[in-house]
């Protein structure tokens, strides 16, 4: 299964709607990103690991929250950046599995590429996630419009004509 690491704050700073939310509440922007990526991971059948820096937060310990079968959220320990965590994790995985890293940090992109992972810029990933959301919405609409029960499907054409005359007579 493909594993995708996401530099959470980097993505928040590059995605237009998250950047706007972040200006009011960083916590709400994080929650929105996690919710969006949970749907994306399930749709794509990827394993996603979203990493948030806690390197400036005194005394913080590394913490991992398993949001779903496909999505984990990591908060790094004090003095560790998201980039450092992702690099270490990619090194540990080696080249045994397919790994992608979402970040627009150019130095990080070069390091990740050297370690055998595929890099995706935050804006490229944004477009990929939006396309997946369209596909999800289309699938849902198709499912529910296919199961719709219309009056025209259940009533004889003569009855429909009479009903139409009644409707127009008002």
C-alpha positions in Angstrom: 0.0 0.0 0.0 1.3 3.4 -0.9 2.3 5.6 2.0 2.0 9.4 1.8 3.6 11.7 4.3 2.0 15.2 4.5 3.8 18.2 6.1 0.7 19.5 7.8 1.6 23.2 8.4 3.2 23.5 4.9 -0.1 22.3 3.3 -2.2 24.6 5.5 0.0 27.6 4.3 -0.5 26.7 0.7 -4.1 25.6 0.4 -6.3 28.8 -0.1 -9.2 27.9 2.1 -7.0 26.5 4.9 -4.8 29.5 4.8 -7.8 31.8 5.3 -9.1 29.6 8.2 -5.6 29.5 9.8 -5.7 33.3 10.1 -8.7 32.9 12.5 -7.9 29.6 14.1 -5.0 27.2 13.5 -6.8 24.4 15.3 -9.8 24.7 13.0 -7.5 24.7 10.0 -5.7 21.5 11.3 -9.1 19.8 11.9 -10.4 20.7 8.4 -7.2 19.3 6.8 -7.4 16.1 8.8 -11.1 15.6 7.9 -10.3 16.3 4.2 -7.4 13.9 4.2 -9.3 11.2 5.9 -11.8 11.2 3.1 -9.1 11.3 0.5 -7.1 8.4 2.0 -10.2 6.2 2.1 -11.1 7.1 -1.5 -7.6 6.5 -2.8 -6.8 3.5 -0.5 -3.6 5.1 0.6 -2.0 5.2 4.0 -1.6 8.9 5.0 0.6 10.3 7.8 0.1 14.0 8.5 2.9 15.5 10.5 2.7 18.7 12.5 5.7 20.5 14.0 5.8 20.8 17.7 9.5 21.7 17.7 9.0 25.1 19.3 6.6 23.8 22.0 8.6 23.3 25.2 8.4 19.8 26.7 6.3 18.3 23.9 6.6 14.6 23.3 6.0 12.9 20.0 2.4 11.8 19.8 0.6 9.8 17.2 -3.2 9.8 16.8 -4.8 7.1 14.6 -7.7 8.9 13.1 -8.8 5.9 11.0 -7.5 2.8 9.3 -5.9 4.9 6.6 -4.9 8.1 8.5 -2.5 8.9 11.3 -1.6 12.3 12.7 1.8 12.8 14.2 2.8 15.7 16.4 6.6 15.9 16.6 8.6 16.1 19.8 10.3 19.3 21.1 13.2 20.3 18.8 12.0 18.1 15.9 10.6 19.6 12.7 8.0 17.9 10.5 10.8 17.7 7.9 13.1 15.8 10.2 10.4 13.4 11.3 9.5 12.7 7.7 13.1 12.2 6.6 13.7 9.8 9.5 10.6 7.8 8.7 11.4 7.6 5.0 14.9 6.4 5.9 13.4 3.7 8.2 11.0 2.5 5.5 13.8 2.3 3.0 12.8 1.5 -0.6 10.5 -1.4 0.4 7.3 0.5 -0.1 6.0 3.2 -2.4 6.4 6.5 -0.5 5.3 10.1 -1.4 5.9 13.2 0.5 3.7 16.3 0.3 5.6 19.5 0.9 6.6 22.7 -0.9 9.8 23.1 1.0 12.4 22.9 -1.8 15.3 21.6 0.4 13.0 18.9 1.8 11.9 17.9 -1.7 15.5 17.4 -2.7 16.3 15.3 0.3 13.2 13.2 0.0 13.9 12.5 -3.7 17.5 11.3 -2.8 16.0 8.9 -0.4 13.8 7.3 -3.0 10.5 8.9 -2.2 8.3 10.8 -4.7 7.7 14.4 -3.9 4.4 16.2 -4.4 4.1 20.0 -4.0 1.4 21.2 -1.7 -0.4 22.9 -4.6 -0.2 19.7 -6.8 -1.6 17.8 -3.9 -4.4 20.4 -3.4 -5.5 19.8 -7.0 -5.3 16.1 -6.6 -7.4 16.2 -3.5 -10.0 18.5 -5.2 -10.2 16.0 -8.1 -10.8 13.2 -5.7 -13.5 15.2 -3.9 -15.3 15.7 -7.3 -15.1 12.0 -8.0 -16.5 11.2 -4.5 -19.3 13.7 -5.0 -20.1 12.3 -8.5 -20.2 8.8 -7.2 -22.6 9.8 -4.4 -24.9 11.7 -6.8 -24.9 8.9 -9.3 -25.8 6.4 -6.6 -28.7 8.5 -5.3 -30.0 9.6 -8.6 -30.0 6.0 -9.8 -32.1 5.0 -6.8 -34.5 7.9 -7.1 -38.2 7.0 -7.5 -39.9 9.5 -9.8 -43.7 9.8 -10.0 -43.3 9.4 -13.8 -41.8 6.0 -13.3 -44.7 4.7 -11.2 -47.8 6.3 -12.8 -49.5 5.6 -16.1 -49.1 8.3 -18.7 -52.9 9.0 -18.8 -52.9 9.7 -15.1 -49.9 11.9 -15.5 -51.7 13.9 -18.1 -54.7 14.3 -15.9 -52.5 15.4 -13.0 -50.8 17.9 -15.2 -54.2 19.4 -16.3 -55.2 19.7 -12.6 -51.9 21.4 -11.8 -52.3 23.9 -14.6 -56.0 24.7 -13.8 -55.1 26.5 -10.6 
